[in-house]
Amino acid sequence: MDYGWLSLLPPLLAISLALAARQVVLSLLLGVYVGALILADGHPLTAFTHLADGLLVDALADRSHAAIILFSLTLGGMVGILSRSGAADGVVAALSTRVGGRRGGQVATAAMGTAIFFDDYANTLLVGNTMRPLTDRLRISREKLAWLVDSTAAPVATMAVISTWVGFEAGLIQDAIDGMGAEGSGYVFFLRTLPYNFYPALTLIFVYLVAATGRDFGAMYKAEERALRTGQVLRPGSNPASATEAMTAPSTATGPASAWLAVIPIAAVIVLTIAGLFWNGRAALSAQGVTNFDLRAVLNAADSLAVLMWSSIAGSLIAGVGTFFARRLDINGIVDAWIEGARAMLIAMVILMLAWALGAVCEDLGTGPWLVERAQGVVSGHLLPVLSFLLASAVSFATGTSWGTMAILIPIVYPLASVLPVDEGLAATACESILLASTSAVLAGAVFGDHCSPISDTTILSSMASGADHVDHVRTQLPYAAAVSLVAIGCGYLPAGWGWNPWLSLSMGVLALVAIVRFLARRPEPVG
């Protein structure tokens, strides 16, 4: 059934109410109910029962969703042990001697976010939880921490040569190539699109520019000024997406513990995730009878969520054992700390469940396909990269899923970009540029829409891991993401439609970002 413009109503209602009322849970719940009401042809009781025993239950029953929740709770439990034992204080004490002030703390956070490139979920939860005590001590606002976390996780994962994202993206491209009856490797084509991945690349550059200069503008400037002048890293009256105070109960031992008590479990999660992806992927390929495979194929075949579960459970066990033998906590204290850490994630888990339910409603209503159909009639060859970026941004913003956006649009945009410029008689170099840029624009637009959407799972996880108010995170991040997207369009996707060299476009984009930081942003000043 074609629901037309009504398919946009649930996500737009949830997003607008969340931004206006700063109440995410009720806004999402209302959006899901309105969607269920449309599906039930306006019958309120039928909509209620479908919401209660259908949409919400299915959101939790999905295997990948359950794995994300368990991974988040388990990692939260590990962080609870590290915090209660004093190990997190040990990390802060060690970093404080090496990090030079607020700008150094921001650069260190960005660097850690860039280094954990293999998975955005692992990136978000590890960086936010690890760096939060240090950024609090340096009077860096939770809004800024959440932005640093969110703006490195997905961009670096979508651009990394090897990551859980790349296997998915290359697989979609390969299906599109095969569907056109063409020959070639989807992974090789993906590598060729990287110079055209303007938004993620410029986002990472912007993160380092802002962090290194200490300059901000808009709502982020106000948040940083508040944190610097008053020490209030959270806005008064805010509602953090995770109850971080539950993780900071006093240790039974006095003083900070050795930083190694925290470094070893965190490093174990990272190493075990990388090794687990490789081992699991090889096992899956071997079970299929494949004997000759490269690293890309291995990563593409791996069950990343299963591997993240292994690594998070192992991290919790290692943290508990280390804490016990270091005599920081007894057995009861370790269990209590783990439970408190997991409990601190409850608010974010509720938000995630509702966001997934809203995504299911949007899928049933056909929100994404309806947006695509509306845009197809106004596409031209030269403007195809820009339109692909804007369409992917709209779908991702409305549905809260970057992967779902890619899955919807790559099978449409790739064939269109292959045929339309040729039919218009454009030069060969322009045709190739349009094809590469349009495909990359879908991947980048999905990330941009994800960054701006309050119902995005990675945006929610960033708020949770950073202990930030979710709506405050969206409000402060959105102007930065919008600024980078405008630069990406003006310097990247628009010129790409006329065959410009992508490296020239990136250079122009960097200069534009430097100008924004230099002339529009300023450093918050302490009182007096």
Phi and psi in degrees as a GROMACS rama.xvg file:
@    title "Ramachandran Plot"
@    xaxis  label "Phi"
@    yaxis  label "Psi"
@TYPE xy
-93.4907  112.104  ASP-2
-90.6299  -5.37976  TYR-3
60.417  -139.584  GLY-4
-65.4838  -19.5256  TRP-5
-62.0424  -24.3649  LEU-6
-65.6586  -20.3334  SER-7
-85.7127  -17.7352  LEU-8
-61.6306  -48.4031  LEU-9
-59.0912  -50.7262  PRO-10
-67.0592  -38.8428  PRO-11
-65.6868  -38.7991  LEU-12
-64.0126  -46.2754  LEU-13
-63.5245  -43.9446  ALA-14
-68.1043  -46.3939  ILE-15
-65.6731  -41.4255  SER-16
-66.72  -38.2628  LEU-17
-63.0227  -42.282  ALA-18
-71.6023  -36.3348  LEU-19
-79.1451  -44.4582  ALA-20
-95.8861  -11.4725  ALA-21
57.8263  33.777  ARG-22
-128.693  94.5833  GLN-23
-71.5939  -45.1731  VAL-24
-61.5413  -51.3942  VAL-25
-66.3287  -35.8359  LEU-26
-64.3387  -44.8523  SER-27
-64.5701  -42.8626  LEU-28
-61.2164  -41.3608  LEU-29
-66.3793  -39.9334  LEU-30
-61.5682  -42.1493  GLY-31
-65.0363  -41.7966  VAL-32
-65.6901  -41.3535  TYR-33
-61.8228  -40.7624  VAL-34
-62.2931  -43.0807  GLY-35
-64.5889  -34.1628  ALA-36
-66.0386  -39.8589  LEU-37
-65.1857  -43.9965  ILE-38
-64.4238  -28.9984  LEU-39
-91.4585  15.6332  ALA-40
57.1511  34.2144  ASP-41
86.0249  7.74877  GLY-42
-87.4127  109.172  HIS-43
-63.2459  -39.7437  PRO-44
-68.9136  -42.1505  LEU-45
-61.9644  -40.5205  THR-46
-62.9623  -41.3464  ALA-47
-63.3869  -46.5664  PHE-48
-66.0419  -37.1085  THR-49
-65.1483  -37.6681  HIS-50
-65.3221  -46.7164  LEU-51
-72.3102  -50.1443  ALA-52
-104.439  1.2198  ASP-53
-115.504  -72.4114  GLY-54
-63.399  -47.22  LEU-55
-69.4169  -42.1769  LEU-56
-65.3595  -43.5327  VAL-57
-63.9324  -32.9653  ASP-58
-62.7846  -34.3898  ALA-59
-86.6985  -28.3645  LEU-60
-75.9813  -22.7165  ALA-61
-59.0995  132.184  ASP-62
-61.1481  -43.9816  ARG-63
-67.2594  -36.9534  SER-64
-65.8736  -43.3578  HIS-65
-61.7407  -38.8161  ALA-66
-65.0619  -40.3785  ALA-67
-64.0608  -42.3469  ILE-68
-64.2886  -46.5746  ILE-69
-65.2116  -39.8573  LEU-70
-61.3843  -44.7093  PHE-71
-65.5124  -44.2372  SER-72
-64.0207  -41.573  LEU-73
-66.9181  -43.5768  THR-74
-67.2611  -36.1287  LEU-75
-61.8385  -38.0955  GLY-76
-62.8382  -40.8894  GLY-77
-61.1723  -43.9307  MET-78
-63.7637  -37.1411  VAL-79
-59.5929  -42.2539  GLY-80
-63.0746  -45.5447  ILE-81
-64.4053  -36.2474  LEU-82
-72.8914  -48.3656  SER-83
-65.2472  -32.6067  ARG-84
-79.9324  -11.7561  SER-85
91.785  -0.267711  GLY-86
-66.4603  -38.4113  ALA-87
-63.7964  -37.5799  ALA-88
-63.9634  -33.634  ASP-89
-64.3854  -39.7105  GLY-90
-63.5506  -43.3608  VAL-91
-62.3525  -43.2769  VAL-92
-63.2468  -39.7256  ALA-93
-68.6878  -43.1631  ALA-94
-69.8371  -31.8731  LEU-95
-61.2009  -29.6687  SER-96
-78.5486  -13.4769  THR-97
-113.415  -17.7687  ARG-98
-98.8134  126.105  VAL-99
-90.1937  84.7945  GLY-100
74.4594  -165.472  GLY-101
-64.4263  -42.4428  ARG-102
-65.5437  -40.3152  ARG-103
-62.6414  -38.2728  GLY-104
-64.8893  -38.5189  GLY-105
-68.6058  -42.2899  GLN-106
-64.2978  -40.5283  VAL-107
-63.1727  -39.6463  ALA-108
-64.4008  -44.4739  THR-109
-63.1086  -39.9754  ALA-110
-64.8267  -40.9017  ALA-111
-65.6572  -39.379  MET-112
-64.376  -33.3284  GLY-113
-74.9319  -35.3021  THR-114
-69.156  -33.9164  ALA-115
-89.8935  79.2384  ILE-116
-95.2974  -10.1318  PHE-117
-81.7557  -18.403  PHE-118
-160.406  134.117  ASP-119
-73.2918  -34.6732  ASP-120
-65.2593  -49.5026  TYR-121
-60.3406  -41.5281  ALA-122
-57.451  -53.3739  ASN-123
-59.3703  -49.9542  THR-124
-71.6069  -37.3324  LEU-125
-71.0471  -47.306  LEU-126
-67.7324  -47.2267  VAL-127
-60.4948  -48.4938  GLY-128
-70.2151  -34.273  ASN-129
-73.9707  -42.6502  THR-130
-88.3998  -13.15  MET-131
-58.464  -45.6279  ARG-132
-60.6672  -37.7991  PRO-133
-69.0093  -46.1517  LEU-134
-66.4487  -32.5203  THR-135
-62.7902  -43.1198  ASP-136
-65.2161  -33.5611  ARG-137
-85.3553  4.11279  LEU-138
61.1462  42.2852  ARG-139
-96.3806  128.78  ILE-140
-63.9645  152.564  SER-141
-64.3099  -30.6099  ARG-142
-61.782  -41.7538  GLU-143
-68.2881  -41.4657  LYS-144
-60.4688  -45.4972  LEU-145
-62.0237  -38.8785  ALA-146
-65.7831  -43.7479  TRP-147
-60.3785  -40.8714  LEU-148
-66.939  -50.5446  VAL-149
-67.2717  -34.9372  ASP-150
-86.937  -0.113408  SER-151
-109.626  -30.0275  THR-152
-62.2042  -66.1457  ALA-153
-68.5664  -43.3336  ALA-154
-58.0485  -43.1653  PRO-155
-73.7545  -33.0286  VAL-156
-69.0406  -36.1133  ALA-157
-78.3118  -16.6561  THR-158
-105.607  -14.7609  MET-159
-63.7446  143.878  ALA-160
-64.421  -33.4967  VAL-161
-129.12  117.533  ILE-162
-165.491  170.669  SER-163
-67.1041  -26.5084  THR-164
-71.4506  -41.1398  TRP-165
-62.7211  -39.4368  VAL-166
-60.041  -41.9167  GLY-167
-66.2071  -46.9641  PHE-168
-63.9855  -46.4951  GLU-169
-63.8395  -34.5329  ALA-170
-65.1326  -41.3169  GLY-171
-63.1575  -42.3968  LEU-172
-65.2531  -40.8084  ILE-173
-62.0034  -41.3866  GLN-174
-62.2944  -39.7471  ASP-175
-66.5917  -40.6226  ALA-176
-62.4183  -46.656  ILE-177
-63.6398  -37.0221  ASP-178
-65.7486  -25.6202  GLY-179
-85.4466  -2.51486  MET-180
71.7324  20.5476  GLY-181
-96.3946  169.814  ALA-182
-112.043  152.945  GLU-183
139.766  164.019  GLY-184
-93.9837  129.051  SER-185
-63.5939  -33.7324  GLY-186
-69.3069  -42.8302  TYR-187
-63.3139  -41.086  VAL-188
-62.4949  -41.5469  PHE-189
-57.7794  -44.8817  PHE-190
-60.4215  -35.4625  LEU-191
-70.4438  -23.1132  ARG-192
-81.4262  -13.7587  THR-193
-57.4705  -42.3504  LEU-194
-61.96  -19.5821  PRO-195
-95.2762  3.18812  TYR-196
-83.7116  66.0775  ASN-197
-65.9185  -46.8509  PHE-198
-62.7856  -51.0458  TYR-199
-60.4929  -42.3338  PRO-200
-63.9286  -46.4981  ALA-201
-69.0756  -29.8358  LEU-202
-63.2627  -45.715  THR-203
-62.3275  -41.7566  LEU-204
-63.8518  -41.8701  ILE-205
-63.5752  -38.4217  PHE-206
-57.5304  -47.2512  VAL-207
-70.0962  -35.0085  TYR-208
-62.5305  -47.4843  LEU-209
-66.2187  -43.3234  VAL-210
-65.608  -43.5784  ALA-211
-71.9486  -33.0499  ALA-212
-89.7139  -21.4779  THR-213
71.9307  16.105  GLY-214
-95.9865  145.06  ARG-215
-144.053  167.055  ASP-216
-146.127  164.344  PHE-217
67.1508  -145.799  GLY-218
-62.6072  -31.5292  ALA-219
-66.6826  -37.5294  MET-220
-61.0284  -43.3938  TYR-221
-63.3578  -39.7779  LYS-222
-65.3158  -42.6136  ALA-223
-68.2715  -37.7411  GLU-224
-64.069  -42.2009  GLU-225
-60.9435  -46.9875  ARG-226
-64.0428  -41.6761  ALA-227
-69.7925  -41.0346  LEU-228
-81.1881  -34.8654  ARG-229
-112.2  -15.3619  THR-230
80.0459  3.41962  GLY-231
-85.5656  98.1255  GLN-232
-73.5689  -15.8886  VAL-233
-114.416  145.035  LEU-234
-63.848  133.4  ARG-235
-55.7379  130.881  PRO-236
86.3885  3.24405  GLY-237
-74.1539  165.692  SER-238
-125.767  89.5477  ASN-239
-57.229  145.078  PRO-240
-72.1114  -12.6696  ALA-241
-141.438  143.874  SER-242
-83.957  78.7496  ALA-243
-66.3489  -23.197  THR-244
-65.638  -21.7601  GLU-245
-70.3483  -17.1356  ALA-246
-92.8461  -3.46676  MET-247
-115.232  27.7992  THR-248
-64.6223  150.723  ALA-249
-59.8231  145.173  PRO-250
-75.2003  151.857  SER-251
-72.2229  -17.3044  THR-252
-102.352  153.894  ALA-253
-90.2787  146.299  THR-254
76.9968  166.044  GLY-255
-68.3015  147.488  PRO-256
-84.7561  175.05  ALA-257
-63.1558  139.006  SER-258
-60.1192  -25.0231  ALA-259
-64.2344  -26.139  TRP-260
-62.7414  -27.4242  LEU-261
-95.2269  -38.1574  ALA-262
-63.1613  -42.3075  VAL-263
-64.1993  -48.1332  ILE-264
-63.561  -40.1186  PRO-265
-64.8774  -45.3576  ILE-266
-62.9863  -35.5428  ALA-267
-63.2045  -40.9878  ALA-268
-60.841  -44.7325  VAL-269
-64.827  -51.1252  ILE-270
-64.5628  -44.0309  VAL-271
-66.876  -32.1069  LEU-272
-66.0187  -47.1878  THR-273
-62.5649  -48.7197  ILE-274
-64.948  -38.2172  ALA-275
-66.2334  -38.9296  GLY-276
-60.7783  -42.5885  LEU-277
-66.3612  -47.5117  PHE-278
-65.9393  -45.4208  TRP-279
-65.7563  -40.0668  ASN-280
-64.9153  -42.9399  GLY-281
-61.7321  -42.6462  ARG-282
-63.1879  -40.9463  ALA-283
-65.2576  -41.8287  ALA-284
-68.1927  -39.906  LEU-285
-63.2641  -37.8644  SER-286
-65.573  -26.1118  ALA-287
-86.2121  -0.585909  GLN-288
85.1908  10.3951  GLY-289
-84.0968  129.146  VAL-290
-112.072  -32.0053  THR-291
-107.148  113.697  ASN-292
-150.104  154.175  PHE-293
-103.298  -179.945  ASP-294
-63.5635  -35.9615  LEU-295
-61.9914  -44.4301  ARG-296
-64.4754  -38.497  ALA-297
-61.6437  -47.7425  VAL-298
-66.5667  -36.1981  LEU-299
-66.4828  -31.5006  ASN-300
-86.2082  -13.6057  ALA-301
-73.8486  146.497  ALA-302
-89.7215  93.0217  ASP-303
-63.7096  -36.9792  SER-304
-68.0495  -37.463  LEU-305
-63.2367  -42.5856  ALA-306
-63.9053  -40.7816  VAL-307
-63.3392  -34.9539  LEU-308
-63.4896  -45.2357  MET-309
-57.8363  -48.4179  TRP-310
-68.8397  -37.2968  SER-311
-69.1605  -40.3943  SER-312
-64.8722  -43.2519  ILE-313
-61.7618  -40.1781  ALA-314
-62.2879  -41.0307  GLY-315
-63.4125  -43.8257  SER-316
-63.7372  -43.5371  LEU-317
-64.8292  -40.3894  ILE-318
-63.2994  -42.9503  ALA-319
-65.2197  -45.655  GLY-320
-63.6514  -44.5735  VAL-321
-62.4919  -42.1703  GLY-322
-64.7487  -38.6779  THR-323
-65.9987  -48.8711  PHE-324
-72.4083  -21.3239  PHE-325
-83.4235  -1.97948  ALA-326
59.8562  36.8934  ARG-327
-88.2281  -34.9343  ARG-328
-141.696  150.332  LEU-329
-87.1884  -177.98  ASP-330
-59.2637  -46.8985  ILE-331
-62.1905  -39.706  ASN-332
-64.9686  -37.5387  GLY-333
-65.7614  -45.7344  ILE-334
-63.4086  -44.1066  VAL-335
-62.3147  -41.1934  ASP-336
-65.3634  -40.7854  ALA-337
-63.0185  -44.3817  TRP-338
-64.2964  -42.1348  ILE-339
-63.9108  -39.0076  GLU-340
-64.8505  -41.9785  GLY-341
-67.4344  -39.0017  ALA-342
-63.7508  -31.1428  ARG-343
-63.8278  -17.5776  ALA-344
-89.2224  0.246184  MET-345
-60.0009  -45.1435  LEU-346
-59.8372  -45.9983  ILE-347
-64.5156  -35.5759  ALA-348
-65.9689  -37.2896  MET-349
-64.5548  -43.7968  VAL-350
-62.1461  -43.0535  ILE-351
-61.1419  -44.2223  LEU-352
-60.69  -43.8963  MET-353
-67.7754  -37.2721  LEU-354
-63.7821  -40.845  ALA-355
-64.8054  -40.7705  TRP-356
-62.759  -39.9566  ALA-357
-65.5413  -38.4665  LEU-358
-61.766  -38.5442  GLY-359
-66.1076  -38.7235  ALA-360
-62.4046  -44.5412  VAL-361
-61.7618  -36.4663  CYS-362
-66.9012  -42.5186  GLU-363
-66.5993  -33.2566  ASP-364
-82.6875  -13.7574  LEU-365
75.3372  36.2788  GLY-366
-60.1964  -50.0704  THR-367
-62.1556  -53.6972  GLY-368
-58.2539  -34.1015  PRO-369
-65.683  -42.198  TRP-370
-62.8471  -41.6094  LEU-371
-63.2239  -44.3088  VAL-372
-63.2651  -37.76  GLU-373
-65.8529  -29.9672  ARG-374
-88.2252  -20.8364  ALA-375
-65.48  -27.0933  GLN-376
-78.0768  -8.54587  GLY-377
-117.778  22.0779  VAL-378
-90.7412  135.265  VAL-379
-127.692  159.945  SER-380
-58.6205  -50.6615  GLY-381
-63.3228  -33.4344  HIS-382
-94.9006  0.73637  LEU-383
-59.5859  -42.4864  LEU-384
-60.2208  -43.4011  PRO-385
-65.2327  -45.9284  VAL-386
-65.1231  -35.4939  LEU-387
-63.9764  -42.1543  SER-388
-64.1915  -46.7049  PHE-389
-65.8548  -39.9512  LEU-390
-66.989  -43.7694  LEU-391
-62.9139  -38.4419  ALA-392
-62.1199  -43.6442  SER-393
-66.0403  -43.719  ALA-394
-65.3579  -44.5472  VAL-395
-65.1364  -41.0264  SER-396
-63.8931  -41.9765  PHE-397
-75.4026  -31.7071  ALA-398
-102.123  -18.8122  THR-399
75.5347  17.2908  GLY-400
-135.304  120.157  THR-401
-75.6226  -40.8132  SER-402
-65.3338  -41.6308  TRP-403
-62.355  -37.6694  GLY-404
-63.3432  -45.4814  THR-405
-60.6812  -42.8296  MET-406
-64.8455  -32.1148  ALA-407
-74.9039  -42.7982  ILE-408
-94.9978  -32.005  LEU-409
-58.2694  -44.832  ILE-410
-64.1191  -17.6998  PRO-411
-94.7377  -47.5658  ILE-412
-71.6381  -40.671  VAL-413
-60.4154  -51.4035  TYR-414
-62.3288  -38.4803  PRO-415
-63.1912  -43.7894  LEU-416
-71.5499  -21.8339  ALA-417
-76.2128  -33.3987  SER-418
-102.617  -44.9696  VAL-419
-58.1136  -50.1849  LEU-420
-62.0666  -35.964  PRO-421
-66.2808  -44.245  VAL-422
-62.8314  -28.8671  ASP-423
-82.4535  -3.01014  GLU-424
74.6653  27.4101  GLY-425
-74.8863  160.252  LEU-426
-62.9604  154.796  ALA-427
-59.5235  -41.2363  ALA-428
-64.5817  -38.5137  THR-429
-67.7302  -39.726  ALA-430
-60.3649  -45.0265  CYS-431
-65.3467  -42.842  GLU-432
-62.0731  -42.2737  SER-433
-65.0187  -41.7484  ILE-434
-62.7436  -49.0065  LEU-435
-66.2751  -44.7793  LEU-436
-68.9257  -38.4656  ALA-437
-67.0745  -42.1198  SER-438
-63.7542  -45.0121  THR-439
-65.7698  -33.2664  SER-440
-63.737  -32.7557  ALA-441
-64.2311  -46.0754  VAL-442
-62.8923  -42.5452  LEU-443
-72.4815  -42.2462  ALA-444
-62.8533  -34.0596  GLY-445
-62.6977  -38.3502  ALA-446
-69.2416  -43.2675  VAL-447
-62.0492  -48.7405  PHE-448
-60.8032  -36.6601  GLY-449
-62.9556  -40.5525  ASP-450
-63.8856  -34.823  HIS-451
-89.8015  -15.6507  CYS-452
-88.3993  125.716  SER-453
-66.469  -16.1744  PRO-454
-100.35  10.4852  ILE-455
-77.0192  136.53  SER-456
-65.7774  -39.7813  ASP-457
-69.2821  -33.6381  THR-458
-66.92  -40.7147  THR-459
-64.0301  -44.9175  ILE-460
-63.7897  -35.1239  LEU-461
-64.1471  -43.1888  SER-462
-61.9383  -42.5652  SER-463
-64.2648  -51.0511  MET-464
-66.0026  -29.0897  ALA-465
-90.2581  -8.65106  SER-466
67.5449  33.417  GLY-467
-101.737  154.273  ALA-468
-64.9419  129.337  ASP-469
-64.4008  -43.9382  HIS-470
-67.9241  -37.0562  VAL-471
-62.0642  -38.1372  ASP-472
-62.307  -45.7319  HIS-473
-65.3296  -43.3689  VAL-474
-62.3366  -38.985  ARG-475
-82.3777  -30.2725  THR-476
-78.7055  -34.1852  GLN-477
-57.9301  -45.9341  LEU-478
-61.1746  -36.6722  PRO-479
-67.7889  -45.1286  TYR-480
-63.3933  -40.6437  ALA-481
-64.6559  -39.9417  ALA-482
-62.5183  -44.3465  ALA-483
-66.807  -37.6404  VAL-484
-65.4628  -38.3354  SER-485
-64.2648  -40.1561  LEU-486
-65.388  -41.8655  VAL-487
-62.4362  -38.6761  ALA-488
-70.2199  -50.9254  ILE-489
-67.5273  -38.6566  GLY-490
-97.4013  -17.3715  CYS-491
-117.12  -72.5662  GLY-492
-68.5981  -34.7054  TYR-493
-68.1561  -51.2897  LEU-494
-61.6329  -31.531  PRO-495
-61.1229  -28.6183  ALA-496
-67.2515  -15.2301  GLY-497
-111.733  13.8821  TRP-498
84.0635  20.4452  GLY-499
-66.0057  152.494  TRP-500
-67.0113  126.983  ASN-501
-64.5999  -30.2242  PRO-502
-69.2379  -33.6002  TRP-503
-66.0087  -41.6888  LEU-504
-61.8131  -43.7325  SER-505
-62.4437  -40.021  LEU-506
-62.8858  -43.9018  SER-507
-62.0038  -39.8851  MET-508
-63.9703  -40.7832  GLY-509
-62.3199  -45.0805  VAL-510
-61.0134  -39.1687  LEU-511
-64.8001  -40.7789  ALA-512
-66.5219  -39.6388  LEU-513
-60.0453  -41.5874  VAL-514
-64.3807  -40.5721  ALA-515
-60.7981  -48.1154  ILE-516
-65.5892  -37.6862  VAL-517
-72.177  -41.8548  ARG-518
-105.16  -21.9076  PHE-519
-103.626  -24.4159  LEU-520
-102.058  158.254  ALA-521
-148.653  161.169  ARG-522
-84.3323  134.019  ARG-523
-66.9281  140.871  PRO-524
-109.725  138.7  GLU-525
-69.3001  159.925  PRO-526
-62.1813  132.515  VAL-527
